[in-house]
Amino acid sequence: MSRIRSKDTKPEQVVRQMLHALGFRFRLHAKRLPGKPDIVLPRHKKVIFVHGCFWHAHGCRVGGKKPATREQFWEAKFARNVARDNAAIRQLWQTGWQVLVVWECEALDPEKLYDTLTAFMTASAAVDYEDLAEQSSFYGMAAEASEPYLT
């Protein structure tokens, strides 16, 4: 567990390289913002989270295998992670930031990632969302997932 990185992961590096190639400049891991977003574009008032599929309970085939031991511990951990993510995104929305969540599995497909990043960066004004499911296009597949680890 001590070797699991929270910063500078390979999916995060892929997203950063693609953003840089698109001509965008950014800051990393802004501690002053809720949830410490992985990538912050202050000029555009946009933030990008790069989530690992396993740790953030995405439920895809990349990170969808639930640990077989200590099931209650893991279910509680995943529930806390998802709740913390949702709270951070809501706080960012309320302060006027646009949020994109890129999942580890989405970073594996360069064409899809390119399309997602260009769509996010060309979108203009933020819309006031009440529910995470309403922002499925920019929140990624998390809004579509039915929290598979939670009962």
C-alpha positions as CSV (number, residue, x, y, z in Angstrom):
1,M,0.0,0.0,0.0
2,S,2.8,2.4,0.7
3,R,3.9,2.3,-3.0
4,I,0.5,3.4,-4.3
5,R,1.0,7.0,-5.5
6,S,-1.6,9.7,-5.3
7,K,0.3,12.2,-7.5
8,D,2.1,11.9,-10.8
9,T,0.4,8.6,-11.7
10,K,0.7,7.3,-15.3
11,P,-3.0,8.2,-16.2
12,E,-2.4,11.7,-14.8
13,Q,0.8,12.1,-16.8
14,V,-1.0,11.0,-20.0
15,V,-3.7,13.7,-19.4
16,R,-1.1,16.3,-18.7
17,Q,0.9,15.5,-21.8
18,M,-2.2,15.7,-24.0
19,L,-3.3,19.0,-22.4
20,H,0.1,20.5,-22.9
21,A,0.2,19.3,-26.5
22,L,-3.2,21.0,-27.0
23,G,-1.5,24.3,-25.9
24,F,-3.0,24.6,-22.4
25,R,-0.9,25.5,-19.4
26,F,-1.9,24.5,-15.9
27,R,-1.1,24.1,-12.3
28,L,-0.9,20.9,-10.4
29,H,-2.6,19.7,-7.2
30,A,-4.0,23.0,-5.9
31,K,-4.2,22.6,-2.1
32,R,-6.5,25.6,-1.7
33,L,-9.3,24.1,-3.8
34,P,-11.7,21.4,-2.5
35,G,-10.5,17.9,-3.2
36,K,-7.0,19.1,-4.4
37,P,-7.7,18.7,-8.1
38,D,-4.9,17.1,-10.1
39,I,-4.9,19.7,-12.8
40,V,-6.1,23.3,-12.4
41,L,-6.5,25.7,-15.3
42,P,-7.1,29.0,-13.5
43,R,-7.3,31.2,-16.6
44,H,-10.3,29.0,-17.8
45,K,-11.7,28.4,-14.3
46,K,-11.6,24.6,-15.0
47,V,-10.2,21.7,-13.0
48,I,-9.5,18.1,-13.9
49,F,-9.5,15.1,-11.5
50,V,-7.8,12.0,-12.7
51,H,-9.3,9.1,-10.7
52,G,-8.1,5.6,-10.4
53,C,-10.9,3.2,-11.2
54,F,-10.3,1.0,-8.2
55,W,-9.9,3.6,-5.5
56,H,-12.9,5.7,-6.6
57,A,-15.3,2.8,-7.2
58,H,-15.7,3.3,-10.9
59,G,-16.9,-0.3,-11.5
60,C,-15.3,-0.7,-14.9
61,R,-13.3,-3.8,-15.9
62,V,-10.0,-2.0,-15.2
63,G,-10.6,-1.4,-11.5
64,G,-13.9,-3.2,-10.8
65,K,-12.7,-6.2,-8.9
66,K,-13.7,-5.9,-5.3
67,P,-11.2,-7.2,-2.7
68,A,-12.2,-10.6,-1.3
69,T,-11.0,-10.0,2.2
70,R,-12.3,-7.5,4.8
71,E,-15.4,-6.7,2.6
72,Q,-16.9,-4.3,5.2
73,F,-13.8,-2.3,5.4
74,W,-13.5,-1.9,1.7
75,E,-17.2,-1.1,1.2
76,A,-16.9,1.6,3.8
77,K,-13.6,3.0,2.3
78,F,-15.1,3.1,-1.2
79,A,-18.3,4.8,0.1
80,R,-16.2,7.5,1.9
81,N,-14.1,8.1,-1.2
82,V,-17.2,8.5,-3.5
83,A,-18.9,10.8,-0.9
84,R,-15.7,12.9,-0.6
85,D,-15.4,13.2,-4.4
86,N,-19.0,14.2,-4.7
87,A,-18.7,16.8,-2.0
88,A,-15.6,18.3,-3.5
89,I,-17.2,18.5,-7.0
90,R,-20.3,20.2,-5.6
91,Q,-18.1,22.8,-3.7
92,L,-16.2,23.5,-6.9
93,W,-19.4,23.9,-8.9
94,Q,-20.8,26.3,-6.2
95,T,-17.7,28.5,-6.5
96,G,-17.9,28.6,-10.3
97,W,-15.4,26.0,-11.4
98,Q,-16.1,23.6,-14.2
99,V,-15.1,20.1,-13.3
100,L,-13.9,17.1,-15.5
101,V,-13.2,13.7,-14.1
102,V,-11.0,11.5,-16.2
103,W,-11.0,7.9,-15.2
104,E,-8.0,5.6,-15.4
105,C,-9.7,3.5,-18.0
106,E,-10.6,6.5,-20.1
107,A,-6.9,7.6,-20.1
108,L,-6.0,4.2,-21.8
109,D,-7.8,5.3,-25.0
110,P,-6.0,8.3,-26.5
111,E,-8.7,9.1,-29.1
112,K,-11.5,9.2,-26.5
113,L,-9.3,11.1,-24.1
114,Y,-8.5,13.7,-26.8
115,D,-12.2,14.1,-27.7
116,T,-13.1,14.5,-24.0
117,L,-10.4,17.0,-23.3
118,T,-11.1,19.1,-26.4
119,A,-14.9,19.1,-25.6
120,F,-14.3,20.1,-22.0
121,M,-11.8,22.9,-22.9
122,T,-13.9,24.4,-25.7
123,A,-17.1,24.4,-23.5
124,S,-17.8,28.0,-22.4
125,A,-19.9,28.9,-19.4
126,A,-20.6,26.5,-16.5
127,V,-24.1,25.3,-16.0
128,D,-25.6,25.2,-12.6
129,Y,-26.0,21.5,-11.9
130,E,-28.1,20.2,-9.0
131,D,-27.2,16.5,-9.4
132,L,-24.1,14.8,-10.5
133,A,-26.1,12.7,-13.0
134,E,-27.0,15.9,-14.9
135,Q,-23.4,16.5,-15.7
136,S,-22.6,13.1,-17.1
137,S,-20.9,14.4,-20.2
138,F,-18.2,16.2,-18.2
139,Y,-18.2,14.1,-15.1
140,G,-17.4,11.0,-17.1
141,M,-18.7,7.6,-16.5
142,A,-19.1,8.1,-12.7
143,A,-22.5,9.6,-13.1
144,E,-23.5,6.6,-15.1
145,A,-22.1,4.1,-12.6
146,S,-24.4,2.8,-10.0
147,E,-21.8,2.6,-7.3
148,P,-21.2,-1.2,-7.6
149,Y,-19.4,-1.6,-4.4
150,L,-22.0,0.0,-2.2
151,T,-25.0,-1.8,-0.8
